[in-house]
Amino acid sequence: IVEQAGQASDVRLAEARLFEARARLGSARAALRPEIGGQATAERESADDLDQETFQALVAFSLDPDLNGAIRTRAEAERLRAEAEAARVEAARLTARSTAVQ
């Protein structure tokens, strides 16, 4: 029973590492996409029976051209790490199942 509990712990640890690897992969892939942001403001002033309304909008766009391929290489490395962690999860699950059968 103690050994089975240890195996379950190994599976949970492997799953946590997989979750972390997938998060890093998402972050690396996001760096390949352009960023778009926006901001808007509106003001209304009244003075001496004169109303004044002011509206402002700002849109920002940025894109890292990844000229040397470093961002794409990082994304590929994170994808491979996530695949490796997924394999470790499966190995931990198989080990836990085989221990339970014995």
Secondary structure in CASP SS format (residue, H / E / C, confidence):
PFRMAT SS
TARGET T0000
AUTHOR 0000-0000-0000
METHOD secondary structure of the structure
MODEL  1
I C 1.00
V H 1.00
E H 1.00
Q H 1.00
A H 1.00
G H 1.00
Q H 1.00
A H 1.00
S H 1.00
D H 1.00
V H 1.00
R H 1.00
L H 1.00
A H 1.00
E H 1.00
A H 1.00
R H 1.00
L H 1.00
F H 1.00
E H 1.00
A H 1.00
R H 1.00
A H 1.00
R H 1.00
L H 1.00
G H 1.00
S H 1.00
A H 1.00
R H 1.00
A H 1.00
A C 1.00
L C 1.00
R C 1.00
P C 1.00
E E 1.00
I E 1.00
G E 1.00
G E 1.00
Q E 1.00
A E 1.00
T E 1.00
A E 1.00
E E 1.00
R E 1.00
E E 1.00
S E 1.00
A E 1.00
D C 1.00
D C 1.00
L E 1.00
D E 1.00
Q E 1.00
E E 1.00
T E 1.00
F E 1.00
Q E 1.00
A E 1.00
L E 1.00
V E 1.00
A E 1.00
F E 1.00
S E 1.00
L C 1.00
D C 1.00
P C 1.00
D C 1.00
L C 1.00
N C 1.00
G C 1.00
A H 1.00
I H 1.00
R H 1.00
T H 1.00
R H 1.00
A H 1.00
E H 1.00
A H 1.00
E H 1.00
R H 1.00
L H 1.00
R H 1.00
A H 1.00
E H 1.00
A H 1.00
E H 1.00
A H 1.00
A H 1.00
R H 1.00
V H 1.00
E H 1.00
A H 1.00
A H 1.00
R H 1.00
L H 1.00
T H 1.00
A H 1.00
R H 1.00
S H 1.00
T H 1.00
A H 1.00
V H 1.00
Q C 1.00
END
